[in-house]
Amino acid sequence: MSIKHTKRIKGYKEEFRPVWHFFDIKAYCIMAVMMGGGIWLRSSGLVPDVFIAVFYTGLGCALTLAGILFWVMYFRFCDERE
């Protein structure tokens, strides 16, 4: 996903874009559904707290790695421009 979004961002002709153009509309919809579903699942009590803890740990690791990949691509892009 990071590579896909980086390619899309590089394709913009303008040098500066608003921060909400970081993701496309499909990604924002997926985030809204995932966040809403997670909030509902946690508040419903359908799953034990242990499952929630393990799931959040895995999700946090995945998001951290994606964030690191975005930073790496950003620094590579900055090096290319110089």
N, CA, C and O atoms as CSV, one atom per row, in Angstrom:
chain,resi,resn,atom,element,x,y,z
A,1,MET,N,N,0.818,-1.191,0.000
A,1,MET,CA,C,0.000,0.000,0.000
A,1,MET,C,C,0.861,1.254,0.000
A,1,MET,O,O,0.535,2.235,-0.668
A,2,SER,N,N,1.946,1.225,0.738
A,2,SER,CA,C,2.812,2.405,0.804
A,2,SER,C,C,3.385,2.732,-0.571
A,2,SER,O,O,3.463,3.899,-0.953
A,3,ILE,N,N,3.780,1.717,-1.303
A,3,ILE,CA,C,4.345,1.935,-2.635
A,3,ILE,C,C,3.281,2.490,-3.572
A,3,ILE,O,O,3.557,3.393,-4.362
A,4,LYS,N,N,2.065,1.953,-3.488
A,4,LYS,CA,C,0.964,2.421,-4.336
A,4,LYS,C,C,0.680,3.900,-4.081
A,4,LYS,O,O,0.557,4.684,-5.021
A,5,HIS,N,N,0.576,4.275,-2.808
A,5,HIS,CA,C,0.281,5.667,-2.470
A,5,HIS,C,C,1.447,6.584,-2.837
A,5,HIS,O,O,1.231,7.719,-3.262
A,6,THR,N,N,2.666,6.107,-2.679
A,6,THR,CA,C,3.829,6.926,-3.044
A,6,THR,C,C,3.841,7.199,-4.543
A,6,THR,O,O,4.126,8.322,-4.960
A,7,LYS,N,N,3.536,6.195,-5.360
A,7,LYS,CA,C,3.481,6.396,-6.812
A,7,LYS,C,C,2.405,7.417,-7.171
A,7,LYS,O,O,2.620,8.276,-8.026
A,8,ARG,N,N,1.252,7.323,-6.519
A,8,ARG,CA,C,0.170,8.259,-6.796
A,8,ARG,C,C,0.564,9.674,-6.400
A,8,ARG,O,O,0.290,10.622,-7.136
A,9,ILE,N,N,1.202,9.826,-5.251
A,9,ILE,CA,C,1.612,11.145,-4.778
A,9,ILE,C,C,2.673,11.741,-5.702
A,9,ILE,O,O,2.638,12.935,-5.999
A,10,LYS,N,N,3.612,10.917,-6.153
A,10,LYS,CA,C,4.640,11.403,-7.078
A,10,LYS,C,C,4.045,11.848,-8.407
A,10,LYS,O,O,4.629,12.684,-9.096
A,11,GLY,N,N,2.892,11.301,-8.774
A,11,GLY,CA,C,2.246,11.643,-10.032
A,11,GLY,C,C,1.571,13.003,-10.038
A,11,GLY,O,O,1.187,13.491,-11.101
A,12,TYR,N,N,1.416,13.628,-8.871
A,12,TYR,CA,C,0.810,14.962,-8.823
A,12,TYR,C,C,1.718,15.967,-9.515
A,12,TYR,O,O,2.937,15.934,-9.342
A,13,LYS,N,N,1.126,16.855,-10.296
A,13,LYS,CA,C,1.917,17.856,-11.003
A,13,LYS,C,C,2.301,19.022,-10.099
A,13,LYS,O,O,3.372,19.607,-10.261
A,14,GLU,N,N,1.437,19.360,-9.153
A,14,GLU,CA,C,1.727,20.450,-8.223
A,14,GLU,C,C,2.800,20.016,-7.231
A,14,GLU,O,O,2.870,18.847,-6.852
A,15,GLU,N,N,3.635,20.966,-6.814
A,15,GLU,CA,C,4.681,20.623,-5.855
A,15,GLU,C,C,4.113,20.425,-4.451
A,15,GLU,O,O,4.577,19.555,-3.715
A,16,PHE,N,N,3.114,21.225,-4.075
A,16,PHE,CA,C,2.512,21.124,-2.749
A,16,PHE,C,C,1.042,20.767,-2.877
A,16,PHE,O,O,0.314,21.352,-3.680
A,17,ARG,N,N,0.616,19.804,-2.081
A,17,ARG,CA,C,-0.773,19.358,-2.053
A,17,ARG,C,C,-1.243,19.384,-0.614
A,17,ARG,O,O,-0.423,19.259,0.295
A,18,PRO,N,N,-2.549,19.542,-0.374
A,18,PRO,CA,C,-3.059,19.483,1.000
A,18,PRO,C,C,-2.798,18.106,1.613
A,18,PRO,O,O,-2.684,17.108,0.902
A,19,VAL,N,N,-2.707,18.073,2.921
A,19,VAL,CA,C,-2.358,16.838,3.630
A,19,VAL,C,C,-3.406,15.749,3.420
A,19,VAL,O,O,-3.064,14.568,3.468
A,20,TRP,N,N,-4.659,16.100,3.191
A,20,TRP,CA,C,-5.696,15.075,3.002
A,20,TRP,C,C,-5.590,14.383,1.649
A,20,TRP,O,O,-6.331,13.433,1.396
A,21,HIS,N,N,-4.697,14.825,0.778
A,21,HIS,CA,C,-4.460,14.137,-0.485
A,21,HIS,C,C,-3.432,13.015,-0.340
A,21,HIS,O,O,-3.034,12.395,-1.326
A,22,PHE,N,N,-3.010,12.762,0.888
A,22,PHE,CA,C,-2.036,11.709,1.167
A,22,PHE,C,C,-2.584,10.344,0.762
A,22,PHE,O,O,-1.856,9.521,0.207
A,23,PHE,N,N,-3.865,10.103,1.037
A,23,PHE,CA,C,-4.531,8.858,0.644
A,23,PHE,C,C,-5.637,9.180,-0.349
A,23,PHE,O,O,-6.084,10.324,-0.432
A,24,ASP,N,N,-6.081,8.179,-1.105
A,24,ASP,CA,C,-7.211,8.370,-2.001
A,24,ASP,C,C,-8.510,8.104,-1.240
A,24,ASP,O,O,-8.480,7.663,-0.091
A,25,ILE,N,N,-9.632,8.368,-1.874
A,25,ILE,CA,C,-10.936,8.243,-1.208
A,25,ILE,C,C,-11.212,6.803,-0.776
A,25,ILE,O,O,-11.816,6.576,0.272
A,26,LYS,N,N,-10.773,5.835,-1.575
A,26,LYS,CA,C,-10.981,4.431,-1.222
A,26,LYS,C,C,-10.274,4.099,0.096
A,26,LYS,O,O,-10.832,3.397,0.939
A,27,ALA,N,N,-9.062,4.598,0.272
A,27,ALA,CA,C,-8.316,4.325,1.506
A,27,ALA,C,C,-9.009,4.958,2.709
A,27,ALA,O,O,-9.067,4.352,3.779
A,28,TYR,N,N,-9.539,6.179,2.542
A,28,TYR,CA,C,-10.255,6.820,3.650
A,28,TYR,C,C,-11.531,6.059,4.001
A,28,TYR,O,O,-11.878,5.954,5.177
A,29,CYS,N,N,-12.231,5.529,3.006
A,29,CYS,CA,C,-13.432,4.733,3.278
A,29,CYS,C,C,-13.077,3.445,4.023
A,29,CYS,O,O,-13.769,3.058,4.965
A,30,ILE,N,N,-12.004,2.787,3.600
A,30,ILE,CA,C,-11.564,1.571,4.290
A,30,ILE,C,C,-11.206,1.882,5.738
A,30,ILE,O,O,-11.560,1.126,6.643
A,31,MET,N,N,-10.500,3.000,5.962
A,31,MET,CA,C,-10.152,3.382,7.336
A,31,MET,C,C,-11.392,3.630,8.185
A,31,MET,O,O,-11.453,3.205,9.338
A,32,ALA,N,N,-12.382,4.318,7.618
A,32,ALA,CA,C,-13.607,4.606,8.369
A,32,ALA,C,C,-14.337,3.327,8.757
A,32,ALA,O,O,-14.794,3.193,9.892
A,33,VAL,N,N,-14.449,2.384,7.816
A,33,VAL,CA,C,-15.124,1.115,8.100
A,33,VAL,C,C,-14.346,0.315,9.142
A,33,VAL,O,O,-14.940,-0.243,10.064
A,34,MET,N,N,-13.028,0.256,9.003
A,34,MET,CA,C,-12.212,-0.503,9.956
A,34,MET,C,C,-12.278,0.111,11.357
A,34,MET,O,O,-12.400,-0.610,12.347
A,35,MET,N,N,-12.196,1.433,11.438
A,35,MET,CA,C,-12.254,2.083,12.749
A,35,MET,C,C,-13.631,1.920,13.384
A,35,MET,O,O,-13.741,1.628,14.574
A,36,GLY,N,N,-14.679,2.110,12.585
A,36,GLY,CA,C,-16.034,1.932,13.111
A,36,GLY,C,C,-16.283,0.508,13.558
A,36,GLY,O,O,-16.872,0.276,14.614
A,37,GLY,N,N,-15.833,-0.454,12.753
A,37,GLY,CA,C,-15.984,-1.857,13.131
A,37,GLY,C,C,-15.201,-2.213,14.380
A,37,GLY,O,O,-15.672,-2.979,15.220
A,38,GLY,N,N,-13.993,-1.651,14.501
A,38,GLY,CA,C,-13.184,-1.911,15.688
A,38,GLY,C,C,-13.800,-1.333,16.949
A,38,GLY,O,O,-13.798,-1.971,18.002
A,39,ILE,N,N,-14.323,-0.129,16.838
A,39,ILE,CA,C,-14.984,0.498,17.993
A,39,ILE,C,C,-16.215,-0.305,18.390
A,39,ILE,O,O,-16.445,-0.560,19.573
A,40,TRP,N,N,-17.007,-0.703,17.395
A,40,TRP,CA,C,-18.200,-1.496,17.687
A,40,TRP,C,C,-17.834,-2.842,18.315
A,40,TRP,O,O,-18.444,-3.253,19.302
A,41,LEU,N,N,-16.838,-3.528,17.742
A,41,LEU,CA,C,-16.453,-4.843,18.247
A,41,LEU,C,C,-15.942,-4.761,19.678
A,41,LEU,O,O,-16.247,-5.623,20.503
A,42,ARG,N,N,-15.175,-3.739,19.967
A,42,ARG,CA,C,-14.637,-3.597,21.323
A,42,ARG,C,C,-15.738,-3.266,22.329
A,42,ARG,O,O,-15.755,-3.808,23.435
A,43,SER,N,N,-16.651,-2.383,21.949
A,43,SER,CA,C,-17.701,-1.984,22.888
A,43,SER,C,C,-18.802,-3.028,23.022
A,43,SER,O,O,-19.534,-3.026,24.012
A,44,SER,N,N,-18.932,-3.925,22.038
A,44,SER,CA,C,-19.994,-4.931,22.083
A,44,SER,C,C,-19.705,-6.049,23.076
A,44,SER,O,O,-20.630,-6.685,23.580
A,45,GLY,N,N,-18.428,-6.293,23.361
A,45,GLY,CA,C,-18.082,-7.369,24.277
A,45,GLY,C,C,-18.156,-8.749,23.649
A,45,GLY,O,O,-18.138,-9.750,24.366
A,46,LEU,N,N,-18.239,-8.826,22.326
A,46,LEU,CA,C,-18.331,-10.122,21.651
A,46,LEU,C,C,-17.023,-10.899,21.668
A,46,LEU,O,O,-17.028,-12.124,21.553
A,47,VAL,N,N,-15.916,-10.203,21.809
A,47,VAL,CA,C,-14.617,-10.876,21.826
A,47,VAL,C,C,-13.914,-10.570,23.147
A,47,VAL,O,O,-14.113,-9.497,23.718
A,48,PRO,N,N,-13.100,-11.495,23.634
A,48,PRO,CA,C,-12.405,-11.261,24.906
A,48,PRO,C,C,-11.321,-10.183,24.768
A,48,PRO,O,O,-10.832,-9.906,23.673
A,49,ASP,N,N,-10.966,-9.593,25.895
A,49,ASP,CA,C,-9.946,-8.538,25.913
A,49,ASP,C,C,-8.591,-9.035,25.417
A,49,ASP,O,O,-7.815,-8.258,24.860
A,50,VAL,N,N,-8.298,-10.321,25.613
A,50,VAL,CA,C,-7.024,-10.873,25.147
A,50,VAL,C,C,-6.946,-10.784,23.624
A,50,VAL,O,O,-5.898,-10.438,23.079
A,51,PHE,N,N,-8.028,-11.089,22.943
A,51,PHE,CA,C,-8.056,-10.992,21.486
A,51,PHE,C,C,-7.817,-9.549,21.051
A,51,PHE,O,O,-7.038,-9.294,20.133
A,52,ILE,N,N,-8.480,-8.618,21.702
A,52,ILE,CA,C,-8.319,-7.198,21.371
A,52,ILE,C,C,-6.863,-6.774,21.562
A,52,ILE,O,O,-6.310,-6.062,20.723
A,53,ALA,N,N,-6.245,-7.204,22.653
A,53,ALA,CA,C,-4.854,-6.828,22.929
A,53,ALA,C,C,-3.909,-7.373,21.865
A,53,ALA,O,O,-3.033,-6.652,21.387
A,54,VAL,N,N,-4.078,-8.638,21.492
A,54,VAL,CA,C,-3.218,-9.239,20.472
A,54,VAL,C,C,-3.457,-8.573,19.116
A,54,VAL,O,O,-2.511,-8.299,18.379
A,55,PHE,N,N,-4.711,-8.319,18.798
A,55,PHE,CA,C,-5.045,-7.677,17.527
A,55,PHE,C,C,-4.449,-6.275,17.452
A,55,PHE,O,O,-3.855,-5.913,16.436
A,56,TYR,N,N,-4.598,-5.480,18.513
A,56,TYR,CA,C,-4.048,-4.121,18.513
A,56,TYR,C,C,-2.521,-4.137,18.443
A,56,TYR,O,O,-1.923,-3.250,17.834
A,57,THR,N,N,-1.894,-5.120,19.050
A,57,THR,CA,C,-0.436,-5.228,18.978
A,57,THR,C,C,0.000,-5.494,17.539
A,57,THR,O,O,0.930,-4.856,17.045
A,58,GLY,N,N,-0.657,-6.421,16.873
A,58,GLY,CA,C,-0.331,-6.714,15.476
A,58,GLY,C,C,-0.625,-5.538,14.566
A,58,GLY,O,O,0.168,-5.223,13.679
A,59,LEU,N,N,-1.747,-4.892,14.777
A,59,LEU,CA,C,-2.113,-3.733,13.967
A,59,LEU,C,C,-1.127,-2.585,14.181
A,59,LEU,O,O,-0.738,-1.907,13.230
A,60,GLY,N,N,-0.733,-2.375,15.420
A,60,GLY,CA,C,0.240,-1.330,15.715
A,60,GLY,C,C,1.580,-1.590,15.053
A,60,GLY,O,O,2.203,-0.666,14.531
A,61,CYS,N,N,2.026,-2.826,15.068
A,61,CYS,CA,C,3.291,-3.178,14.394
A,61,CYS,C,C,3.191,-2.948,12.888
A,61,CYS,O,O,4.115,-2.411,12.277
A,62,ALA,N,N,2.072,-3.352,12.290
A,62,ALA,CA,C,1.893,-3.162,10.844
A,62,ALA,C,C,1.865,-1.675,10.490
A,62,ALA,O,O,2.474,-1.266,9.502
A,63,LEU,N,N,1.173,-0.876,11.274
A,63,LEU,CA,C,1.109,0.559,10.997
A,63,LEU,C,C,2.462,1.232,11.213
A,63,LEU,O,O,2.820,2.157,10.484
A,64,THR,N,N,3.208,0.773,12.204
A,64,THR,CA,C,4.551,1.321,12.433
A,64,THR,C,C,5.460,1.028,11.248
A,64,THR,O,O,6.188,1.909,10.789
A,65,LEU,N,N,5.423,-0.198,10.753
A,65,LEU,CA,C,6.240,-0.557,9.598
A,65,LEU,C,C,5.828,0.235,8.351
A,65,LEU,O,O,6.687,0.650,7.573
A,66,ALA,N,N,4.531,0.444,8.158
A,66,ALA,CA,C,4.075,1.237,7.015
A,66,ALA,C,C,4.551,2.682,7.147
A,66,ALA,O,O,4.962,3.294,6.161
A,67,GLY,N,N,4.496,3.223,8.354
A,67,GLY,CA,C,4.981,4.583,8.587
A,67,GLY,C,C,6.466,4.712,8.310
A,67,GLY,O,O,6.910,5.696,7.720
A,68,ILE,N,N,7.234,3.718,8.734
A,68,ILE,CA,C,8.680,3.727,8.467
A,68,ILE,C,C,8.932,3.674,6.965
A,68,ILE,O,O,9.811,4.370,6.458
A,69,LEU,N,N,8.159,2.846,6.248
A,69,LEU,CA,C,8.319,2.752,4.796
A,69,LEU,C,C,8.004,4.087,4.114
A,69,LEU,O,O,8.692,4.475,3.170
A,70,PHE,N,N,6.968,4.789,4.585
A,70,PHE,CA,C,6.663,6.110,4.031
A,70,PHE,C,C,7.821,7.077,4.265
A,70,PHE,O,O,8.174,7.844,3.369
A,71,TRP,N,N,8.412,7.049,5.451
A,71,TRP,CA,C,9.551,7.936,5.738
A,71,TRP,C,C,10.741,7.599,4.840
A,71,TRP,O,O,11.398,8.498,4.316
A,72,VAL,N,N,11.017,6.311,4.662
A,72,VAL,CA,C,12.127,5.893,3.798
A,72,VAL,C,C,11.898,6.406,2.379
A,72,VAL,O,O,12.815,6.940,1.755
A,73,MET,N,N,10.686,6.249,1.870
A,73,MET,CA,C,10.379,6.720,0.519
A,73,MET,C,C,10.465,8.248,0.436
A,73,MET,O,O,10.887,8.791,-0.585
A,74,TYR,N,N,10.071,8.932,1.495
A,74,TYR,CA,C,10.169,10.388,1.522
A,74,TYR,C,C,11.630,10.834,1.420
A,74,TYR,O,O,11.959,11.726,0.637
A,75,PHE,N,N,12.497,10.214,2.209
A,75,PHE,CA,C,13.908,10.598,2.179
A,75,PHE,C,C,14.559,10.234,0.840
A,75,PHE,O,O,15.427,10.962,0.359
A,76,ARG,N,N,14.153,9.129,0.243
A,76,ARG,CA,C,14.664,8.778,-1.095
A,76,ARG,C,C,14.210,9.811,-2.129
A,76,ARG,O,O,14.977,10.204,-3.009
A,77,PHE,N,N,12.974,10.236,-2.012
A,77,PHE,CA,C,12.435,11.251,-2.923
A,77,PHE,C,C,13.200,12.561,-2.765
A,77,PHE,O,O,13.513,13.218,-3.757
A,78,CYS,N,N,13.502,12.943,-1.527
A,78,CYS,CA,C,14.252,14.175,-1.281
A,78,CYS,C,C,15.659,14.073,-1.869
A,78,CYS,O,O,16.175,15.052,-2.409
A,79,ASP,N,N,16.281,12.902,-1.770
A,79,ASP,CA,C,17.611,12.705,-2.349
A,79,ASP,C,C,17.562,12.786,-3.867
A,79,ASP,O,O,18.497,13.303,-4.478
A,80,GLU,N,N,16.496,12.289,-4.494
A,80,GLU,CA,C,16.371,12.325,-5.940
A,80,GLU,C,C,16.243,13.758,-6.450
A,80,GLU,O,O,16.726,14.080,-7.535
A,81,ARG,N,N,15.600,14.607,-5.674
A,81,ARG,CA,C,15.354,15.979,-6.101
A,81,ARG,C,C,16.619,16.828,-6.036
A,81,ARG,O,O,16.701,17.855,-6.710
A,82,GLU,N,N,17.578,16.434,-5.261
A,82,GLU,CA,C,18.814,17.241,-5.107
A,82,GLU,C,C,19.788,17.029,-6.215
A,82,GLU,O,O,20.860,17.635,-6.218
